[in-house]
Structures are given as C-alpha cells and as structure tokens.
Amino acid sequence: MNNHLWKRFGAALLIVSMSVNAVAAVASDISDPAKRRETLVSARSLVETSQRAPLSPDIVNVFNPVAFSQPDAEELAAIAAAQAAEAAASAKAKPATDADLLGYIAERVVPSGTLTLNKEPLLIFGQKKVRVGDRLTVTYDGRDYNLEITNIQRFTFTLRLNSAEITRRINP
C-alpha cells in the first residue's frame, strides 16, 4: 500500500511541476515595459510618412512624354497619302447608272450569314436581322442610299436600288 501512495504522490508532484512550468513560460513571454516601449517607438518611425518636396513642373515624365499620342511625321505622311489615294479612287469611280452605283454600294453590305426562322429567311448583320422587303441605309461617297432586300437564299442575297438589282454571295 505504501507503494500505491508513492505513485499518487509522484503523479501529483508531476502535475504541480508542469503547471509551475506553464505559468513560468507564460510569464517569460511577456517582455518588460521598457522593451515594449522601444518596439513601439520603432514601429511609429516606420509608419510615419515623410514630406517630399514637390517635383519641378518642367520635368518630363518618361512614361507619358508630351505629345505621345500624337502621330509623328511619318504617320501624318501615310495618312495624307491614303486620303489622296482614296480621293483619286472615288474620282475615277463615278458610276454612270443605277446598276453601276448599286455595284459599288453593294460591296459595303457584308452580312455575317443567313437564318431561317418560322420558314422565313433572314439576313444577319451581327445582332441585326432583316427580312425580304426590309430596307438598309448605306452611306456611299457622302450620301445615304436606301437599298431594298428583295431575295434571301442560303448563300446569296439580292439588293435593289431604284430599278437596278444585284445578287451578292454571302461570305461568312
């Protein structure tokens, strides 16, 4: 029986020593007030923002130089040449009849495909859908022209301007 008491006493002594060690460990994790004050002063110095002198207004920003978005001389020359070529082409291409005019205008009508809805063919221009009999307004050489859609097939469509008609192939 004496042995049993020693085992209990040993277990109790072990529990008491572990709790004393735990309390001692917690107490040692807390630094003294002087050390904490030094840490706070260091943290405040890191957080403070310093006032910088404003930059001179004549400094060039290398990421956004003056007139960066403006075309340079080569681009201006290319734009002028393209405009001159377009003007020359439009001067040559003055159509004499409605059929010739419709040929030039029809080049600008580019549908993306066809669709049959309720047994009715539709011509598709992006999100817009048109039926036979609908009218399209097309601008050519600074003027608006009203074209009537007279026929829609699976791979072709027909346009009318006044009395002239032209059938074009759909190239999706």
C-alpha positions in Angstrom: 0.0 0.0 0.0 2.9 2.2 0.7 3.9 1.8 -3.0 0.5 3.0 -4.1 0.8 6.2 -2.1 4.1 6.9 -3.6 2.7 6.6 -7.1 -0.1 9.0 -6.3 2.3 11.4 -4.7 4.6 11.2 -7.7 1.7 11.9 -10.1 0.6 14.9 -8.1 4.1 16.2 -7.9 4.4 15.9 -11.7 1.2 17.8 -12.3 2.2 20.6 -9.9 5.7 20.9 -11.6 4.1 21.0 -15.1 1.7 23.8 -14.1 4.5 25.8 -12.5 6.5 25.4 -15.7 3.5 26.5 -17.8 3.0 29.6 -15.6 6.7 30.4 -15.8 6.6 30.0 -19.6 3.7 32.4 -19.9 5.4 34.9 -17.6 8.6 34.8 -19.7 6.8 35.5 -23.0 5.8 39.0 -21.8 8.6 41.5 -22.3 9.2 44.2 -19.8 7.7 47.7 -20.4 11.0 49.3 -21.4 11.5 46.8 -24.2 7.8 47.2 -25.4 8.3 51.0 -25.4 11.4 50.6 -27.7 9.4 48.4 -30.1 6.5 50.9 -30.2 8.9 53.8 -31.0 10.5 51.8 -33.8 7.1 50.9 -35.2 5.9 54.5 -35.2 9.1 55.6 -37.0 8.4 53.0 -39.7 4.8 54.1 -40.2 5.4 57.8 -40.4 5.4 59.3 -43.9 7.9 61.9 -44.8 7.0 65.0 -46.7 8.8 65.2 -50.0 9.5 68.3 -52.0 7.2 68.7 -55.0 8.7 67.9 -58.4 9.6 70.7 -60.8 6.9 71.3 -63.4 9.4 71.1 -66.3 10.4 67.5 -65.6 9.4 65.2 -68.5 7.5 62.1 -67.4 9.3 59.2 -69.2 6.1 57.1 -69.0 3.9 59.8 -70.7 6.0 62.2 -72.7 4.5 65.3 -74.2 2.5 64.6 -77.5 3.0 60.8 -77.1 -0.5 60.1 -78.5 0.0 62.4 -81.5 1.1 60.9 -84.8 4.6 61.5 -85.9 5.7 62.9 -89.3 5.8 59.5 -91.0 2.3 58.7 -89.8 0.9 62.1 -91.0 2.5 61.5 -94.4 1.0 58.0 -94.6 -2.5 59.3 -93.6 -2.2 62.1 -96.3 -1.2 59.6 -98.9 -4.1 57.3 -98.0 -6.6 60.1 -98.2 -5.2 61.2 -101.6 -5.4 57.7 -102.9 -9.0 57.4 -101.7 -9.9 60.7 -103.3 -8.3 59.6 -106.6 -10.2 56.3 -106.5 -13.5 57.9 -105.8 -12.9 60.5 -108.6 -12.3 57.7 -111.1 -15.2 55.6 -109.9 -18.1 57.9 -110.5 -20.9 55.5 -111.5 -22.9 56.4 -114.6 -26.0 54.3 -114.0 -28.0 52.9 -111.0 -26.6 49.4 -111.7 -23.0 50.7 -111.5 -23.8 52.7 -108.3 -25.5 49.6 -106.8 -22.4 47.6 -107.6 -20.2 50.0 -105.6 -22.7 50.3 -102.7 -23.3 46.5 -102.5 -19.6 46.0 -101.7 -20.3 47.8 -98.4 -23.2 45.4 -97.5 -21.5 42.5 -95.7 -23.8 40.2 -93.9 -22.5 37.6 -91.5 -24.9 34.8 -92.6 -28.5 33.7 -93.0 -31.0 32.2 -90.8 -34.4 30.6 -91.3 -37.0 31.4 -88.6 -40.6 30.2 -88.9 -39.9 29.2 -92.6 -38.8 32.8 -93.3 -35.2 33.6 -94.4 -33.4 36.3 -92.5 -30.2 38.0 -93.4 -27.9 38.6 -90.3 -25.7 41.6 -89.7 -24.2 41.0 -86.3 -27.1 41.3 -83.9 -29.4 42.8 -86.5 -31.7 40.6 -88.6 -33.5 41.7 -91.7 -36.3 40.1 -93.9 -37.2 40.2 -97.5 -38.8 43.6 -98.1 -36.8 45.4 -95.4 -34.6 48.4 -96.3 -31.0 49.1 -95.5 -29.5 52.5 -95.4 -25.9 52.5 -96.8 -23.6 55.6 -97.0 -21.5 55.9 -100.1 -19.5 58.9 -101.2 -21.1 61.1 -98.5 -24.7 60.2 -99.5 -27.2 57.8 -97.9 -28.8 55.3 -100.2 -31.9 53.1 -99.3 -31.5 49.6 -100.5 -34.3 47.1 -100.5 -33.7 43.4 -99.8 -35.6 41.5 -102.5 -34.4 37.9 -102.0 -32.5 35.9 -99.5 -31.2 32.4 -100.2 -28.9 30.2 -98.2 -25.7 31.6 -99.8 -26.9 34.7 -101.7 -29.0 37.8 -101.3 -30.4 40.3 -103.7 -30.5 44.1 -103.3 -32.5 46.7 -105.2 -31.8 50.4 -105.8 -34.5 52.1 -107.8 -34.9 49.7 -110.7 -31.4 48.1 -110.6 -30.9 44.8 -108.8 -27.7 42.9 -107.8 -27.3 39.5 -106.3 -24.3 39.0 -104.0 -22.7 35.9 -102.4 -22.6 35.6 -98.6 -19.1 35.0 -97.3 -19.3 34.4 -93.6 
